[in-house]
Amino acid sequence: MAMIKLLSALSASGAAGIRIAIPLLFFGLLQGDNLWSSVPILSRIPPSVILVVLVIWSLVELIASKKLLGQRVLQLTQLLFSPIVGAIMAIAIAKSIEVPSWLIGVIGGFLAFVLQLVQAGWFYRWRGLPLWIVFAQDALCFLLVFFAVKAPQLGGLIALILLWWAARSCQELYRWYLEQHFS
C-alpha cells in the first residue's frame, strides 16, 4: 500500500512539474465534496477563494502557453512555484504512509522542479515550444492527476518515465550547450 501511495505522489508531482494551477484545480475537483481539505496550506483557505484563483490561473496557463511571450512568463513562474506545488501535491496524496511527510514533499518538489527545468531547457533551445508539445503537456498534466487519484501504478510509472526522459534530455541539452559555446 505504501508503494502505491508513493507512486500516486510521484504522479501528482509530475503533473505539478508540467503546470501549476491545473493539477491543483483538477485534484480538488476529483476529491468531490471535500475539495482541497486534504491539501496542506490550501485546506486553511475557503474553497470558494481557492476555486476562483485556480480557475483564473488555469485559464492563464492554458491561454498564455500558446504564445511565445506567455510561455516565457509561465516558464519563470513555474520554475519558482513548481517545487512548492509538487511538494504540496505529494504530501496531500501520501498522507497515510509511514514515510515522513517532509521527505515525500522533498521528493515531490524535486521531481516537479527537474521536469520544469528540462522544459525550460527545451524552451530556450527551440526558442519556444511548438504548439503540439504545449497541447501534449496539457493533456499529460490532466492524465497524471487523474491517474494519481484513480490509477496510481500507471501514474507513477508515467512519472518515472518522465524522470528518465528528463535525465536523457539533460544530457542532450548539455551537449547542445557545449556545441553552441565552445565550437
Order of alpha helices (4+ residues) and beta strands (2+ residues): alpha-alpha-alpha-alpha-alpha-alpha-alpha
